[in-house]
Amino acid sequence: MSLTSLYLKNISRVFLYRPNEKKVYELHPVSKIVFTIFTTTIAIASRPELVLTTLAVLVLLSIFLINWRNTFSLVISVFLFIAPMVFFVHIYTIIGNPIYVVLSTARNVGVAIARVMSMALSFHILFVSTKPQSLARVLNRIGIPYKYSYGFILALRFVSVIAGDLIEIVSIQKIRGLIFEKNLIKKLRNYLAIFIPLTISTLMRVDEIAISLEVKGFGYTNKRTYLYTETIKMLDVLVITLCISIAIAIFYPGI
């Protein structure tokens, strides 16, 4: 399997919900959303030391509460995608500057990668451990119209589906003799053999989803009812209280 196929395979799986009996799967979606907002805020607006600490905690939580294979796949995929971009954003400060600036830039690159990695792991824990239906119901109950909440969930699910289709199309075309030439013009022409089937497959899936939603009466009324409900337990209260308390201690130490 090529590096590109492996990367797409990892991306197609790291945010998919997988049923499990671990405690994190039993938490209310609201408590996990609060935890995600809390860790994401620290990753964006906190000091480098706290960012690295948050990253270490999230890695451990993801390994023990989710799955070490998923964690490893996510870390590798995010690093391969983000590291080159972050590096080239900072590379201009290296040219023509002393060693101190080089070391400082390397530190900034590392912290920037840690911030992105922390946010990715935070959302990974949320989406992998939460049923899409439960997340959509909670978003609807906090005031977001259910059309948008379900659209958001469908978009997340569609990313994984398209990545899976892309892997399958690339494999099929290679079996049929497709070779990616080094010549740029030929390479772009060969990519059409992947882009066109992928576009057709995506449009067909969109059409099927639209028909399915219309048949089920999606959008018939602006307000809808639900068969299932999520209840907040003591563990959820503990998680929410802990996140809020730590956030106040970090950002408002004088209180």
C-alpha positions as CSV (number, residue, x, y, z in Angstrom):
1,M,0.0,0.0,0.0
2,S,1.4,3.4,-1.0
3,L,1.9,6.3,1.5
4,T,-1.0,8.2,0.0
5,S,-3.4,5.2,0.3
6,L,-2.3,4.6,3.9
7,Y,-2.8,8.3,4.7
8,L,-6.3,8.3,3.2
9,K,-7.2,5.1,5.0
10,N,-6.2,6.6,8.3
11,I,-8.2,9.8,7.7
12,S,-11.3,7.7,6.7
13,R,-11.3,5.9,10.0
14,V,-10.0,8.2,12.8
15,F,-13.3,10.1,13.2
16,L,-15.8,7.2,12.7
17,Y,-18.0,6.2,15.7
18,R,-17.3,2.7,16.9
19,P,-19.4,1.2,19.7
20,N,-17.6,0.3,22.8
21,E,-18.3,-0.5,26.5
22,K,-15.7,1.9,27.9
23,K,-16.9,4.7,30.2
24,V,-16.2,7.6,27.8
25,Y,-18.8,6.1,25.5
26,E,-21.4,6.4,28.2
27,L,-20.8,10.1,28.9
28,H,-23.4,12.6,27.8
29,P,-22.5,14.4,24.5
30,V,-22.7,17.8,26.3
31,S,-19.9,16.8,28.7
32,K,-17.8,15.7,25.8
33,I,-18.5,18.9,23.9
34,V,-17.5,20.9,27.0
35,F,-14.3,18.9,27.3
36,T,-13.6,19.4,23.6
37,I,-14.1,23.2,23.9
38,F,-11.9,23.3,27.1
39,T,-9.0,21.4,25.5
40,T,-9.3,23.3,22.2
41,T,-9.2,26.6,24.0
42,I,-6.1,25.6,25.9
43,A,-4.4,24.4,22.7
44,I,-5.2,27.7,21.0
45,A,-4.8,30.4,23.7
46,S,-2.5,28.9,26.4
47,R,1.2,28.8,27.1
48,P,3.5,26.3,25.3
49,E,4.0,24.3,28.6
50,L,0.3,23.9,29.0
51,V,-0.2,23.0,25.4
52,L,2.4,20.2,25.7
53,T,0.8,19.0,28.9
54,T,-2.6,19.0,27.3
55,L,-1.3,17.1,24.3
56,A,0.3,14.4,26.6
57,V,-3.0,14.0,28.5
58,L,-5.0,13.8,25.4
59,V,-2.7,11.1,23.9
60,L,-3.0,9.0,27.1
61,L,-6.8,9.5,27.2
62,S,-7.1,8.5,23.6
63,I,-5.0,5.4,24.0
64,F,-6.7,4.1,27.2
65,L,-10.3,5.3,26.5
66,I,-10.5,4.9,22.8
67,N,-7.9,2.7,21.0
68,W,-4.1,2.9,20.6
69,R,-4.3,2.0,16.9
70,N,-6.7,4.9,16.2
71,T,-4.5,7.3,18.2
72,F,-1.4,6.2,16.4
73,S,-3.1,6.6,13.0
74,L,-4.4,10.0,13.8
75,V,-1.1,11.3,15.1
76,I,0.8,10.1,12.0
77,S,-1.9,11.4,9.6
78,V,-2.1,14.9,11.2
79,F,1.7,15.1,11.5
80,L,2.2,14.2,7.8
81,F,-0.4,16.8,6.8
82,I,0.3,19.7,9.2
83,A,4.1,19.5,9.8
84,P,5.2,20.6,6.3
85,M,2.7,23.5,6.2
86,V,3.7,24.8,9.7
87,F,7.4,24.4,8.8
88,F,7.1,26.4,5.6
89,V,5.1,29.1,7.3
90,H,8.1,29.6,9.7
91,I,10.9,28.9,7.2
92,Y,11.2,32.5,6.1
93,T,12.5,33.6,9.5
94,I,15.4,31.1,9.3
95,I,17.0,32.5,6.1
96,G,19.7,35.0,6.9
97,N,19.2,34.9,10.7
98,P,21.5,33.7,13.5
99,I,21.4,30.3,15.2
100,Y,19.3,31.7,18.1
101,V,16.5,32.5,15.6
102,V,16.8,29.1,14.0
103,L,16.3,27.4,17.4
104,S,13.5,29.8,18.3
105,T,11.8,29.0,15.0
106,A,12.2,25.3,15.5
107,R,10.5,25.7,19.0
108,N,7.6,27.6,17.5
109,V,7.1,25.0,14.8
110,G,7.0,22.3,17.5
111,V,4.5,24.2,19.6
112,A,2.3,24.9,16.5
113,I,2.3,21.2,15.6
114,A,1.4,20.4,19.2
115,R,-1.5,22.8,19.2
116,V,-3.0,21.3,16.0
117,M,-2.4,17.8,17.3
118,S,-4.2,18.6,20.6
119,M,-7.2,19.9,18.7
120,A,-7.3,16.9,16.4
121,L,-7.1,14.5,19.4
122,S,-9.8,16.4,21.3
123,F,-12.2,16.2,18.4
124,H,-11.2,12.6,17.8
125,I,-12.3,11.6,21.3
126,L,-15.6,13.4,20.8
127,F,-16.6,12.0,17.4
128,V,-15.3,8.4,17.9
129,S,-17.0,8.0,21.3
130,T,-20.3,9.7,20.5
131,K,-23.1,8.4,18.4
132,P,-23.8,10.8,15.4
133,Q,-27.6,10.7,16.2
134,S,-26.9,11.6,19.8
135,L,-24.7,14.5,18.8
136,A,-27.3,15.8,16.3
137,R,-30.1,15.6,19.0
138,V,-28.0,17.5,21.5
139,L,-27.1,20.2,19.0
140,N,-30.7,20.6,18.1
141,R,-31.7,20.8,21.8
142,I,-29.2,23.6,22.5
143,G,-30.9,25.7,19.8
144,I,-29.3,24.8,16.5
145,P,-31.9,23.9,13.9
146,Y,-31.9,20.2,13.3
147,K,-31.4,20.7,9.5
148,Y,-28.0,22.2,10.3
149,S,-27.1,19.8,13.0
150,Y,-27.8,16.8,10.8
151,G,-26.1,18.5,7.9
152,F,-23.0,18.9,10.1
153,I,-23.0,15.2,11.0
154,L,-23.6,14.1,7.4
155,A,-20.6,16.3,6.3
156,L,-18.3,14.6,8.9
157,R,-19.5,11.2,7.8
158,F,-19.1,12.1,4.1
159,V,-15.4,12.9,4.6
160,S,-14.7,9.3,5.6
161,V,-16.9,7.9,2.8
162,I,-15.2,10.0,0.1
163,A,-11.8,9.0,1.4
164,G,-12.8,5.4,1.3
165,D,-14.1,5.8,-2.2
166,L,-10.9,7.5,-3.3
167,I,-8.8,4.6,-2.0
168,E,-11.0,2.1,-3.8
169,I,-10.9,4.0,-7.1
170,V,-7.1,4.4,-7.0
171,S,-6.7,0.7,-6.4
172,I,-9.1,-0.3,-9.2
173,Q,-7.4,2.1,-11.7
174,K,-4.0,0.8,-10.8
175,I,-5.2,-2.8,-11.4
176,R,-6.4,-1.6,-14.8
177,G,-2.9,-0.4,-15.6
178,L,-3.0,3.3,-14.6
179,I,0.6,4.6,-14.1
180,F,1.4,8.0,-12.7
181,E,4.0,9.4,-15.0
182,K,6.7,11.8,-13.9
183,N,5.8,14.2,-16.7
184,L,3.5,16.9,-15.2
185,I,1.0,17.0,-18.2
186,K,0.7,13.2,-18.2
187,K,0.3,13.1,-14.5
188,L,-2.5,15.6,-14.5
189,R,-4.2,13.6,-17.3
190,N,-3.9,10.4,-15.3
191,Y,-5.4,12.1,-12.3
192,L,-8.6,12.7,-14.3
193,A,-9.1,9.0,-14.3
194,I,-9.4,9.2,-10.6
195,F,-11.2,12.6,-10.3
196,I,-14.0,11.9,-12.7
197,P,-15.1,8.5,-11.1
198,L,-14.8,10.1,-7.7
199,T,-17.0,13.0,-8.7
200,I,-19.6,10.7,-10.2
201,S,-19.6,8.4,-7.1
202,T,-20.0,11.4,-4.8
203,L,-22.9,12.9,-6.8
204,M,-24.6,9.5,-6.8
205,R,-24.2,9.2,-3.0
206,V,-25.6,12.8,-2.5
207,D,-28.6,12.0,-4.7
208,E,-29.3,8.8,-2.7
209,I,-29.0,10.6,0.6
210,A,-31.3,13.4,-0.6
211,I,-34.0,10.9,-1.8
212,S,-33.7,9.0,1.5
213,L,-34.2,12.1,3.6
214,E,-37.2,13.2,1.5
215,V,-38.8,9.8,1.8
216,K,-38.4,10.0,5.6
217,G,-40.0,13.5,5.7
218,F,-36.8,15.4,6.6
219,G,-37.6,19.1,6.7
220,Y,-41.3,18.7,6.8
221,T,-41.6,20.7,10.1
222,N,-39.2,23.1,11.8
223,K,-39.6,21.3,15.1
224,R,-39.3,17.6,15.6
225,T,-39.5,15.0,18.4
226,Y,-37.1,12.2,19.3
227,L,-37.7,8.7,20.4
228,Y,-34.5,8.5,22.5
229,T,-33.1,11.1,24.9
230,E,-29.7,11.4,26.7
231,T,-29.6,11.9,30.5
232,I,-26.9,13.7,32.4
233,K,-25.3,11.6,35.1
234,M,-23.0,12.3,38.0
235,L,-20.0,11.5,36.0
236,D,-21.0,14.1,33.4
237,V,-21.5,16.7,36.1
238,L,-18.0,15.9,37.5
239,V,-16.4,16.2,34.0
240,I,-18.1,19.5,33.3
241,T,-17.2,20.9,36.7
242,L,-13.6,19.8,36.4
243,C,-13.2,21.4,33.0
244,I,-14.7,24.7,34.1
245,S,-12.7,24.8,37.3
246,I,-9.4,24.1,35.5
247,A,-10.3,26.7,32.8
248,I,-10.9,29.4,35.5
249,A,-7.7,28.5,37.3
250,I,-5.7,28.8,34.1
251,F,-7.2,31.9,32.5
252,Y,-8.4,33.7,35.6
253,P,-5.9,32.8,38.3
254,G,-6.8,35.8,40.5
255,I,-10.4,34.7,41.1
